[in-house]
């Protein structure tokens, strides 16, 4: 005589079995975004043609944005818009920057122009934005626009610990994640090594990790020379959309059935 298991338990069992099969070769999963692509062709081309699945975040209205996006896409890379947003510092704004001085109409118009500037987009992350990402009204305008696109995700680069971008993305049902590690807060090899080790430990401790780096020669040389260490540690490097899909599956399966109804 067979006992009847709750449907939620069966769903969980099926998911765990499927996940075990998928991760038999790699126990953990991770992604690396390379920001600030589009101003330097030689550096951008090296990222676009790298033999590992990096995700490129391309600035709009830069000289090589479209060309690099197409080259990267042809080499199987995932493409994001690196969306300029107003920061607390008074650094020179990049072309296409969203600012707090914009009306709703101006904001959405500039955002749409930036999105149209990069072909083959899968998602968006913020360039700077330490001021903009803490303002709920402007973040709501951003996420409402992305929600209408249906197929775009948002990555909070976390340029400030006061950012509410992820919260507003959730409220608008925009798939999203937050950056875990900056691999190159400066471009010294010693710093990059320390941050890369943190990246590895984050993935092994929590099952996944998301890092951001830049197309600086030291950063790219280090990443290309040391990416094999991820595989040695059982970490599979994947495009950001795959990491996001994995995290959403884990989040949704951790609580199923009637016991979760009141959460």
Buried (B, 14 or more C-beta within 10 A) or exposed (E): EEEEEEEBEEBBEEBEEEBEEEBEEBEBBBBBBBBBBBBBBEBBBBBBEBEEBBBBBBBBBBEBBBBBBBBBBEBEBBBBBBBBBBBBEEEEBBEBBBBEEBEEEEBBEBBEEBBEBBBEBBBBBBBBBBBBBBBEEBBBBBBBBBBEBEEBBBBBBBBBEEBBBBBBBEBBEBBBBBBBBBBBBEBEEEBBEEBBEBBBEBBBEEBBBBBBBBBBEBBBEBBBEBBEEBEEBBBBBBBBBBBBBBBBEBEEBEEBEEEEEEE
